[in-house]
Amino acid sequence: MTSSSTTPQIVLDGLSFGEGPRWHDGRLWFSDFHTHRVQAMDEDGNAETIVEVSRRPSGLGWLPDGRLLVVSMQDRRLMRLDPGGLVEHADLNGVASFDCNDMVVDGQGRAYVGNFGYDFAHGEAAKPAALALVTPDGAVSAAADDLMFPNGTVITPDGSTLIVGETFGHRLTAFDIAADGTLSNRRVWADLDRVTPDGICLDEAGGIWVADPTHHQCVRVVEGGEISDRIPTERACFACMLGGADRRTLYLVTGDLSGDEATLLEQRPGRIESVRVEVPGAGWP
């Protein structure tokens, strides 16, 4: 077992719907969907708003020069926070077939962005989606297709492998990364059975923590699909990130899976919770 305690502690509450946690520059950064804010929180739970994204922020990452990239979900764009303010970095509409969601940005500034694929919330029939690749200059292409709701994504420390969670495929899918960022050699890294992967993060031992909102838990999976650890959460767990000074604090983003926007804004059920684990984080994000 890698977790030294399985009871998460609440670090911050009062969010509408948190997503996209990233450990960066000594703080946990995350998006809060319905307040349209990207925030950064220190280890004591003190948070500040970094930028507002009017069409709903989601995935986060950084260019090598330190500028923040933010997925703007509803208009399917990737935004960049320049010294003068928020500007468009890339238009994803040519690849994304519905709202965009999570993202990983590698050490060269290449962004891999998922999208829903279809309007599942209003009963549209399931459709596969493509994972977008955005180069540092803003050029967009499809890195992989036929993914069932590509969501949380990680890249191994050596930069050679990308692993993406297919939420409605109930699996983690791996690709080799070429020098130009293109993907090949698609394979199932882990069949997750009933686990519904949302956000994911990678540790030094090669295990992947998987947020599973459907079953109110975060599980650690090793290649092949074995679950080595299971952390129950009181509320649905949407995302996870290994952070803290030693990268051994597992942050869990939890909240209400079923509430509509008005209810979530009124009730603010979203939380950042944390639990200490033995194996530190690695790779990207």
N, C-alpha and C positions, 0 to 999 in steps of 0.2 A: 504493500500500500504506500502511496506517495503522500497522502494527506495526513497531517499531524492532528487535525481537528476537522470534524465533519459538520460542525454547527456554524454557519455563516453569521457574521456580525454586521449589523446595519451601519454603514459609514455615512450615507447621505440618503435622504428621502425627499418626497415632494416633487418627483419628476412626473411628466405626463406619460412618456414612453421613451425610455432610454435605449440607445443602440450605439454600435461602433466603438466600444472602448479601446483606447490605445494608450500605452505607457510611453510618454515622450518627455524628455527634459525634466524629469523628476516629478511629473504629475500624470494623473489619469485624465485623458481627454475623452469626451463622448458627445454624442448628439442627443438632443431631446426633441423628438419629432414635432409635437403639437405646439410647443412654444417656439419652434423654429430656431433654436439656439444650439451652438456648439460651445461646450463648457470645458473647463479644465479644473481639476480638483486635486488638492494636496492630500497627503496621507492622513491628515486629521479631519478630512471631510469639508474643508473650506473651498468653495467653488466660485469661479468667476466666469462671466460670459465673454467668449473670445470674439464671436461674430454671429450675426443672425443670417439665416438662409430662408428666404420667404417661401420657397416651394418645397420645404421640408428637408432638412439635412439627414444624411445617413453616414456612409463609410467615410473614414478619415485616413489621411496619410501625409507624407512630407516629401517635397523635392530635396535633392541633395543640398541646395542652398538654404534650406530651412523654411521655405514657404509652404504653408498649409494647403492641402487639397481636400475638398469636401464634395461628396456626392450630393447633388440636388435632385431629389427623388422624382418629383412629379413632373418636372420639365425635362428630365433625362439629360442632365448636363453635369459636367465636372467643373467645379468652380475652384479658383485659386485666390488665396488671400495675399495680395501684394501690399507693399507699404501704403499705397494710396487707397486700399479697399478691396472688396471682392470683385473679381472679374471672371469671365468665362475662360476656362482652360481648354475644354473640348465639348463638342456637341455629340451626344451618344445616341441620338435618335436613329441613326442609320444602322445601328446594331441592336439596341434595346427595343424589345417588342412590348414592354410595359414598364411600370415604375422601376427605377434603378434602386439598388440597395447597398450591399456591403462591398468593400474594396480592400485590396492590399496593394501597397506601393513598395517596390523593391529598392535596393540601395542605389540604383541608377536613375530612379525617378519614374520608372515605368509603372503604370497603374493598371490593375486588372479589376474590372468592375462587373458585378453581376446585376441581374434584373429579374423581376418576377416571371416574365414570360407571358402572363395572361392575368386577367382580373379575377383571381380566385375568390376574393372577398364577396363578389357579386354573382358567383355561380357560373362563370364562364368555364367551358370545358378546358381541361388541362392541355397545355401546349409546352413544348420544350423551348428553352431560351439559349442565347449565345452569351459567352463571357467576352466582354470587350477588353481590348488592349489599347491603352493610350500611351503613346511615347512622350518623352519630356517636352517635345515641341508641340504637342496637342493633336498629333495625327491619330486617327481612330481606325481600328480594324477588329474583326472577329477573331479572337484567339482560339475559341473552341465553341462548338455548337451542340445541339441535342442534349442539353443539360436540364434536368428537372428542378427548376428554381435554384440556380446557382447563388449561393449565399456566402457564409463565412469562408475565407480563403487564407492560406498561409504559404510561405515560401521557406524552404530549408536554409540553414545558415550558410551553406556553400553556394546558394543561389541556383542550384541545379534542378530542383523539383518544386512544383506548385501543387498544392492539394486543396481542393474545393469541396465544400459540403453541398450536396444536392438535397435540399430540404424535403421535397416530395419524392425523391428517389431513394431516400433513407440510406444514403451511402456517402462515403468520402472517396473522391475520384482524383487520381494523381496524373500529372503530366511531366515530361521532361521539358526543361526550358532551354532553348537554343540561345546562342550568343546575341541574336537580334531580338530576343524576347518571345519569339513564336513558340508554340506548344506542340508536342508530339508524344507518341507512345502512351496513349490514354490507357488507363488501367484502373480497376477498382482497388483502392487502398484499404478500405474496410467496408464490409456490408454491415450496416447498423441495425438490421432487422426492424424493430418497431421504433427505434430512436429517431426523432425528427431533428436533424441538425440545423441550427441557426448559426450564431457566431461561434468561431473556433479559435484556439490559440495553441501554439506548439511549445514543447519543453525540450530541455537539453538531451534527454534520453530518447527523444523521437516520439514520445507520446503526444497525443492531441486531446486537449480538453474540448468537449463538445457541449454547448448549451442546448438543452432539449426542452423547449417551452411546453410541449404537449404533455410531458410527464413531470413537470416541475422538478427538474434536476439538471445537474451538470455532471457529465461522465468523462472519464479519461479512457481513451481508446488507444490500443497499440495496433500496428499494422497487421492486417488479417482480421481485425474486428473484435478481439477480446477486450472486454471492459475490465480495467484494473482497479478503478475507483469510481465511486458514485456519491455525489453530494446532493442530498435532497434540499429543495428550496420551498419555502412557504408559498411563494407566488411563482408564476411562470418565469423561467430563466431564458432570456433572449440572447445573451452574449456573455463572453468571458474574456479576460485578459490577465496575463501574468505580469505583475509590476512590483512596485516597491523598490527600495534601494538594492535589494539582493535578488529581485525578480522572483521571489518565492511567495508573494501575496497574490492569490487568485481572486481577482475582482469579478463579481457576478452582477450582471444587469438584470433586474427582475421587475415584474409588474403584472398588469392585467392583460390577458390574451384576448379577451372578448369585448372589451369596452369600446364604444364609438368615441370619436374625437371630442365631442362635447362633454361626455361623461368623464373621459380621462383628464380633460382640462379642469373640470370641476373637482374631481376626487384626488387627482395626483397620486396614483398608487405606485408609481415607479420608484425604484430604489437602486442604489449601488451598495452591494454587500461584499464582504471579503472573508476569506478563509486562508490560513497558512498551509502551504504544501512543501514537500521536501525537494522536489526537482524544479530548478529555476527555468524561466522562459528563455526561448532562443528563436533565432530567425526573424522573419517579418510576419505580421506587424510587431 
